[in-house]
Amino acid sequence: MSDNTMNFTHIDCFSGPGGICTGFHAAGLKTLVAIEYIKSCVDTYSANHPDVHVIYSDIRDVKEDQVLPYIPAGGVDIVSSGMPCETFSTAGNTSRSFYDDRQFLFREGIRIAKMTNAKLILFENVPAITTKTVAKQSDELIVNVLKKRARRSWIWELY
């Protein structure tokens, strides 16, 4: 691995116990900040990645002063955003019956990316994110809302 790959920086939203950070670190990226609100995941993440500033909070409550002190002046390269999967799950009898605010948490990944002047945002989730509608009787897909929000929020003109 060349030394210049460590120049790529990362923020890990909805970080869980740190799987994305582990993979990114193996690829030579440096994770600067992680955001997670499940305490056991925060504990695991912190134990496995002691150099990462871990914010134990609901991402909707995270403010600039908690993140920006850890970010280079030019911003970060990548923000990863792996939103909670339950609302997109196709498993079980009540599959796809969850229509709640979790399906719109992508807004928070976009907010953090904009806040930190990210060059790229990586959304990770189950395949159903591409077919789930915003409400039971709606034709509007979550993925299309996500794309519109990303384009509106900052320089996303790549589609």
N, C-alpha and C positions, 0 to 999 in steps of 0.2 A: 504494500500500500504506500503510495507516495504521500509526503507530508502535506502537500497542498490540498488534499481532500478534506483534511480537518478544518479547512477554512469554511466549509459549508455548515450553516447553523440551522437549528431546528427548535420549534416549540411543539410540545406534545399535548394537545387538548383531548379531554376524555381519555386520559393516559392509561387507565387501568393499572395493572401491576408493572407495565413497562415493556411490553413485547415489541412495540414499534421502535422505542428507544434502543432496545437491544439490537435489533436488526440494523437500524441506522448507524449505531456505533460500530457494528461489525463492518459496515460499508464505508466507514471513515467520517461520518457526520458527527457533529457535536450538538447534543441536546442541551439547551440552556435553561428552559423552563418547562415544567409539566403541570397540568391542571387536572385534578381529580377530586371527587367528593365522597368516595367510599373509603373509609378509614383504613381497612385492611389492605386495600390496593395502594394507598399512600404509603403505608408502612413497608410493604414489599418493594415498591418502587424506590423509596429512599434507601433501603438496605442494599439494593442491587445497583443503584445509580447515585452514590453519595455526592457526586459533583454537580448534580442537577438541582436547581432551585424548584422544589415541589410546593405548589400552592394547594392546600387542602380546603376546597371551597366548591360550592355550586358555581359553575362557570358563568352563570348569569350575574353573579355578584362580584366577579373579578374586575378590579379597576386598574387603570393605567399604572398607578404608583406601585402596584404589586408585581408588574411585569417589566415595565420599561427600564428600571435600574439594571436589569440583567441582559439587556439587548444592546448590541453594537449600534453606534450612531446611524449607520446606513441601513439598519433593519436586519431581518433574518432572511434566510433563503427559503425555508419550508415551514409551514404550519400544517401539522397533521390533525385531522378531526375525525375521530371514530365514535360517532354518536351512539347512544344506547340502542341496542338492537331489538329490545322487546316489542316496541311499537311496529317494527317491520317484520316480525317473525311470521313464518307460515306454519309453524309447528302447533300442534294441539287443536282442540275443538274450537277454541275462540280465536283462532288465527285471524290476524288482520282486523280484529275487533277493537284494538286499541287505537283510538283517535284522541290523542292528547298532545300537549305541548312538546313532548319529547320528539315528535316527528319534525318539529321546526327548530330543533337545537342546532342545526347547521348554521343558523344565523349567528350563533355565538362563535363558531369557528371562523366565519367570515369577519366578524367584529374584531377578533384577536388578530387575524391576518392583516386587516387594515390598520389596526392600532400599531402593529410592529413593522409596518412597511414590508410585508412578506412578498417575495418574488413568486411563490408558488403555494397553493393550498392543495392538500391531498385529503380527499374525503374517502373514508373507509367504512363500509357497512355491508350488510347482507344484500343479496341480489334483489330482494323485494323493494328496495328503495327506488328502483326504476319503474315499478308498476303500481305502487301505492298511491291512492288519491288523497287529497287533503281532507276529505270527509266522505262518509259512506255513499251519499247520493251525488257526489261530484265527479266530473270528468277530468278535473285539473290534477295533474300528477305532481307529487312532491318534488321529483327530480327537476321538473320544469320550473317550479317555484325557486328551487335552489339555484338553478342557472341564471334566472332573471335577477335574483338578489345579488349573486356574485358579480354579474356584469354591471349592475347599478352601483355596487359598493366600491369598486375600484377598477383597475385597468384591464379587466378581463374582456378582451375583444378577440380572443383566440378561436372562438367557435364559428 
